Amino acid sequence: MADVLTPPLLDMSTNASPIFTLFESEVVDEITADHLLRLASGVLGAVRVRGFGTAEQCARIMSALDDHPMGGYDEAVVYPPVAKLGPAAYDFYGAHELNADYWQQAAEAARIRSTLLGGADPLDHAISELGKAWRGPMTAATSGGRPLFAGMIRETTTGMKMHFDEIERELPGALDLRPVCQLAFNWYVSMPDGGGDTFVYRRRWTPSDEAHRDGYGWAESMVDGVPFATARPETGDVIIFDPRNYHVVRPNTGDGRRVSLSFFLGVTGRGELVYWS
């Protein structure tokens, strides 16, 4: 059985009828469908899966990346810079469509990534392990019948502003099958000696939040007093959470790089687990 580290339930109610926050962070040795479902239903804040990838796998990926310089998000949109290999659907929200540039970038990035794990694709390992956990249908999300790119390699050094990710709200209709939830999956193939923590707040976007906009992010004062979950992985670990909640990444401290294989997961009304970046 997986070792689970989770705090006890705390009744926060001010009268005799109990109310539980249910937004903790759990540390486990293997991911299960129950973890994914609790994240999707909002009663779990984050899950850290220890040792999802071996030290050898992570070292191979990092070594192979030396031969493939990463690009980045448009710095006019995302600043400070975040390096990445592969397109994100987010890159094309401003165009209101996944256009020809998206598909061209997707094909090239998938070709490069497919060689990073000793001639194999690290995405295959991630999808295989998730499929074992889900025990149900799992497939790439599609747009216009075409499978979307999944498995971006991303490096953050100076952290990321507080933001949220929700494709149905930011690019409505992009996916052929509308997911009823969205989760973020991040497999860390390298972590620095310190920093790089992720904080997830039990708070969703509302239109009035635009008064607190800060570039691609929002002011952290908006989540003062809001329940939150925090997770700091080690190299080889995975962090999964619901990115529709506001979340923030702290800057690195000390030596080392913070590099992850990242993509989104969604559960459709038919019970399929779909994935994209």
C-alpha positions as CSV (number, residue, x, y, z in Angstrom):
1,M,0.0,0.0,0.0
2,A,1.2,3.5,-0.8
3,D,2.5,5.6,2.1
4,V,0.2,8.5,2.5
5,L,1.1,11.7,4.4
6,T,-2.0,13.8,5.0
7,P,-3.2,16.0,7.9
8,P,-6.2,15.0,10.0
9,L,-9.6,16.4,9.1
10,L,-10.4,19.6,10.9
11,D,-14.0,20.7,11.6
12,M,-14.2,24.4,10.8
13,S,-17.9,24.9,11.5
14,T,-19.0,27.5,14.1
15,N,-22.1,25.5,15.0
16,A,-23.1,21.8,15.6
17,S,-23.2,21.0,11.9
18,P,-19.7,20.1,10.7
19,I,-17.9,21.7,7.8
20,F,-14.5,20.5,6.6
21,T,-12.2,22.5,4.5
22,L,-11.0,19.4,2.5
23,F,-8.2,21.1,0.6
24,E,-5.1,19.5,1.9
25,S,-2.0,18.3,0.1
26,E,-1.2,14.6,0.2
27,V,2.1,12.8,-0.4
28,V,1.9,9.3,-1.9
29,D,4.0,6.7,-3.5
30,E,1.6,5.9,-6.3
31,I,-1.3,7.8,-7.9
32,T,-4.8,6.2,-7.9
33,A,-8.1,7.0,-9.6
34,D,-9.4,8.1,-6.2
35,H,-6.7,10.9,-6.0
36,L,-7.7,12.2,-9.5
37,L,-11.4,12.1,-8.6
38,R,-10.9,14.0,-5.3
39,L,-8.8,16.6,-7.1
40,A,-11.5,16.9,-9.8
41,S,-14.3,17.3,-7.2
42,G,-12.4,19.9,-5.2
43,V,-12.0,18.0,-2.0
44,L,-8.2,17.6,-2.3
45,G,-5.8,20.5,-2.9
46,A,-2.8,18.8,-4.4
47,V,-1.1,15.4,-4.6
48,R,2.7,14.8,-4.7
49,V,3.6,11.4,-6.1
50,R,7.1,10.4,-5.0
51,G,9.5,8.7,-7.3
52,F,7.2,8.7,-10.4
53,G,10.4,8.7,-12.5
54,T,13.7,7.2,-11.6
55,A,16.9,9.2,-11.1
56,E,18.2,7.5,-14.3
57,Q,15.2,8.5,-16.3
58,C,15.4,12.1,-15.1
59,A,19.2,12.3,-15.8
60,R,18.7,11.0,-19.3
61,I,16.1,13.6,-20.1
62,M,18.1,16.4,-18.7
63,S,21.2,15.3,-20.6
64,A,19.3,15.0,-23.9
65,L,17.8,18.5,-23.4
66,D,21.3,19.9,-23.6
67,D,21.1,19.2,-27.4
68,H,17.8,20.9,-27.8
69,P,17.6,24.6,-26.7
70,M,14.2,25.6,-25.5
71,G,12.1,28.5,-26.7
72,G,9.6,30.3,-24.5
73,Y,6.3,32.0,-24.1
74,D,5.8,35.3,-25.7
75,E,7.5,37.7,-23.2
76,A,4.9,40.4,-24.1
77,V,2.4,38.0,-22.4
78,V,4.4,36.0,-19.9
79,Y,7.1,37.9,-18.0
80,P,9.4,37.1,-16.3
81,P,10.4,34.6,-19.0
82,V,9.5,30.8,-18.8
83,A,11.5,28.5,-21.1
84,K,9.7,25.7,-22.8
85,L,9.8,23.0,-25.5
86,G,6.5,22.6,-27.3
87,P,3.4,24.8,-27.8
88,A,0.8,25.4,-25.2
89,A,-2.8,26.0,-26.2
90,Y,-2.4,29.1,-24.1
91,D,0.0,30.5,-26.7
92,F,-3.0,30.7,-29.1
93,Y,-5.7,32.1,-26.9
94,G,-5.1,35.6,-28.3
95,A,-5.6,34.2,-31.9
96,H,-8.9,32.6,-30.7
97,E,-8.0,29.3,-32.5
98,L,-5.4,26.6,-32.7
99,N,-4.1,27.7,-36.1
100,A,-1.5,26.2,-38.6
101,D,1.4,27.5,-36.5
102,Y,0.2,25.5,-33.5
103,W,0.1,22.2,-35.5
104,Q,3.5,22.9,-37.0
105,Q,5.1,23.6,-33.6
106,A,3.3,20.6,-32.1
107,A,4.7,18.2,-34.7
108,E,8.3,19.4,-34.3
109,A,8.2,19.4,-30.5
110,A,6.7,15.9,-30.4
111,R,9.5,14.7,-32.7
112,I,12.2,16.1,-30.4
113,R,10.6,15.0,-27.2
114,S,10.2,11.4,-28.5
115,T,14.0,11.0,-28.3
116,L,14.7,12.5,-24.9
117,L,14.5,9.3,-22.8
118,G,17.3,7.2,-24.3
119,G,15.6,7.3,-27.7
120,A,12.1,6.9,-26.2
121,D,9.4,9.4,-25.3
122,P,9.0,10.4,-21.6
123,L,5.4,11.2,-22.3
124,D,4.8,7.5,-22.9
125,H,5.9,6.7,-19.4
126,A,3.6,9.3,-17.9
127,I,0.6,8.3,-19.9
128,S,1.2,4.6,-19.1
129,E,1.3,5.2,-15.4
130,L,-1.8,7.4,-15.4
131,G,-3.6,4.8,-17.5
132,K,-2.9,2.1,-14.9
133,A,-4.2,4.4,-12.2
134,W,-7.4,5.5,-14.1
135,R,-8.4,2.0,-15.2
136,G,-10.6,3.5,-17.8
137,P,-10.5,5.0,-21.3
138,M,-7.7,7.5,-21.7
139,T,-6.8,9.4,-24.9
140,A,-5.3,12.6,-26.2
141,A,-7.8,15.5,-26.3
142,T,-8.8,16.5,-29.9
143,S,-9.7,19.7,-31.7
144,G,-11.4,19.4,-35.0
145,G,-10.7,15.6,-34.8
146,R,-6.9,16.2,-34.5
147,P,-5.1,15.1,-31.3
148,L,-3.7,18.0,-29.4
149,F,0.0,18.3,-28.4
150,A,0.7,17.1,-24.9
151,G,3.9,16.9,-22.9
152,M,5.5,20.3,-22.9
153,I,9.0,20.5,-21.3
154,R,9.1,23.6,-19.2
155,E,11.7,25.4,-17.0
156,T,10.9,28.0,-14.4
157,T,13.6,29.9,-12.5
158,T,12.1,33.1,-11.2
159,G,8.8,31.5,-10.3
160,M,5.4,32.2,-11.9
161,K,2.8,34.9,-11.0
162,M,-0.5,33.8,-9.4
163,H,-2.7,32.7,-12.2
164,F,-5.2,30.1,-13.3
165,D,-5.6,27.7,-16.3
166,E,-9.0,26.8,-17.6
167,I,-9.3,26.1,-21.3
168,E,-13.1,26.1,-21.4
169,R,-13.2,29.6,-20.1
170,E,-10.1,31.0,-22.0
171,L,-10.7,29.3,-25.4
172,P,-14.3,28.0,-25.4
173,G,-15.0,25.3,-27.9
174,A,-11.3,24.4,-28.5
175,L,-11.8,20.8,-27.4
176,D,-14.1,18.5,-29.3
177,L,-15.3,16.9,-26.0
178,R,-15.8,19.4,-23.2
179,P,-14.1,18.3,-20.0
180,V,-16.1,18.6,-16.8
181,C,-12.8,19.3,-14.9
182,Q,-9.2,20.2,-15.6
183,L,-6.1,19.0,-13.7
184,A,-2.5,20.0,-14.1
185,F,0.2,17.2,-14.2
186,N,3.8,18.1,-13.7
187,W,6.6,15.5,-13.6
188,Y,9.8,17.2,-12.3
189,V,12.9,15.8,-14.0
190,S,15.0,18.3,-12.2
191,M,14.6,20.4,-9.0
192,P,16.8,23.1,-7.4
193,D,18.2,22.8,-3.9
194,G,15.6,25.2,-2.7
195,G,12.5,27.1,-3.7
196,G,10.2,26.2,-6.6
197,D,7.3,25.5,-4.2
198,T,3.7,25.5,-5.7
199,F,0.9,27.0,-3.8
200,V,-2.7,26.2,-4.8
201,Y,-5.6,28.3,-3.4
202,R,-9.2,27.3,-3.2
203,R,-10.3,30.3,-5.2
204,R,-11.6,30.5,-8.8
205,W,-11.6,33.4,-11.2
206,T,-14.5,35.9,-11.2
207,P,-14.9,38.9,-13.5
208,S,-14.3,41.3,-10.7
209,D,-10.8,39.9,-10.3
210,E,-9.7,41.8,-13.5
211,A,-9.4,44.9,-11.3
212,H,-6.4,43.1,-9.7
213,R,-4.7,42.0,-12.9
214,D,-0.9,42.0,-13.1
215,G,0.2,41.0,-16.6
216,Y,-0.6,37.4,-17.1
217,G,-1.2,37.0,-13.4
218,W,-3.3,38.5,-10.6
219,A,-2.4,40.2,-7.2
220,E,-1.8,37.7,-4.4
221,S,-3.7,39.9,-2.0
222,M,-6.9,38.4,-3.6
223,V,-6.3,35.1,-1.8
224,D,-5.5,36.5,1.7
225,G,-7.2,34.1,4.2
226,V,-8.2,31.6,1.5
227,P,-7.5,27.9,2.2
228,F,-4.5,26.6,0.3
229,A,-2.4,23.5,-0.4
230,T,1.4,23.6,-0.9
231,A,3.7,21.1,-2.6
232,R,7.4,21.0,-3.2
233,P,8.6,18.0,-5.3
234,E,12.0,16.4,-5.4
235,T,13.5,15.3,-8.7
236,G,11.4,12.4,-10.1
237,D,8.2,13.4,-8.3
238,V,4.9,14.4,-9.8
239,I,2.6,17.2,-8.6
240,I,-1.1,17.1,-9.7
241,F,-3.7,19.8,-8.8
242,D,-6.7,21.6,-10.3
243,P,-5.3,24.6,-12.1
244,R,-8.7,26.3,-12.3
245,N,-7.8,27.3,-8.8
246,Y,-5.4,30.2,-8.5
247,H,-1.9,29.0,-8.1
248,V,1.6,30.5,-7.8
249,V,5.2,29.1,-8.1
250,R,8.0,30.5,-5.9
251,P,11.4,31.4,-7.4
252,N,14.3,28.9,-7.2
253,T,16.9,29.3,-4.5
254,G,20.3,27.5,-4.5
255,D,21.8,25.4,-7.2
256,G,19.9,23.3,-9.8
257,R,17.2,23.7,-12.3
258,R,13.4,23.3,-12.1
259,V,12.4,21.4,-15.2
260,S,9.1,19.5,-15.7
261,L,7.2,17.5,-18.3
262,S,3.8,19.2,-18.1
263,F,0.3,18.7,-19.4
264,F,-3.3,19.0,-18.5
265,L,-5.8,16.2,-17.7
266,G,-9.6,16.4,-18.1
267,V,-12.4,14.0,-17.4
268,T,-15.2,14.0,-19.9
269,G,-18.9,13.4,-19.3
270,R,-18.3,9.9,-20.7
271,G,-15.7,9.1,-18.1
272,E,-12.7,9.4,-20.4
273,L,-9.4,10.8,-19.2
274,V,-8.1,13.2,-21.8
275,Y,-4.8,15.1,-21.9
276,W,-3.3,18.1,-23.7
277,S,-0.8,20.9,-23.1
